[in-house]
């Protein structure tokens, strides 16, 4: 529409020059229409001119191109992490050792997503989880005694509550000096999910209580992010219900021998 009219009014200009002019005006136009035009024109220009296109774009256009790539990567990571997370959550609820495989794959996508959204706490968090996933897979070996589900005693509960509170305060002090958009939420979810993962490795039923609280705050974090992560928000929303189901199922298994594949 606007692009077509510009190309029609200035027939003597090369198509390449028209692209440059449209990009220039759309970069300085903050309306939704302007944003749509600049993204559309960059895709057309890249397809048309390939590598030569780099000679005709300024720093602002580079930023738009980066934004488009970032949005695509965010989408891929969100969808992949969501699918893997649902599979992992279901398998964990059934007390299946294979849940750790999907857990590790999910962590890889979440590390990339966190890096592109400046969630530094989550980058460290998910990196540690990736290693813990390997350990969890080994510990959950059917031949080990760790397969039995148990309950944390009073001392253990006091310890993990203190760790979550102190750890959140400490990490928040670090993250607030960075460009992390949500330092307090990032700090809390980082520490609480670390504790929850540890107790899941140890097959303590308390892990699902911690995960329930953690998933609620993770859902809030992803919902209010500047670049809203709707898929991860929905994933954590679903996980809050799965945490309840997992607690109920593990409680039943705990009354038996806890061996369930």
Secondary structure, 3 states (H helix, E strand, C coil): CHHHHHHHHCCCCCHHHHHHHHHHHHHCCCCHHHHHHHHHHHHHHHHHHHHHHHHHCCHHHHHHHHHHHHHHHHHHHHHHHHHHHHHHHHHHHCCCCCHHHHHHHHHHHHHHHHHHCCCHHHHHHHHHHHHHHHHHHHHCCCCCHHHCCECCCHHHHHHHHHHHHHHHHHHHHHHCCCCCCCHHHHHHHHHHHHHHHHHHHCCECCHHHHHHHHHHHHHHHHHHCCCCCHHHHHHHHHHHHHHHHHHHHHHHHHHCCCCCC
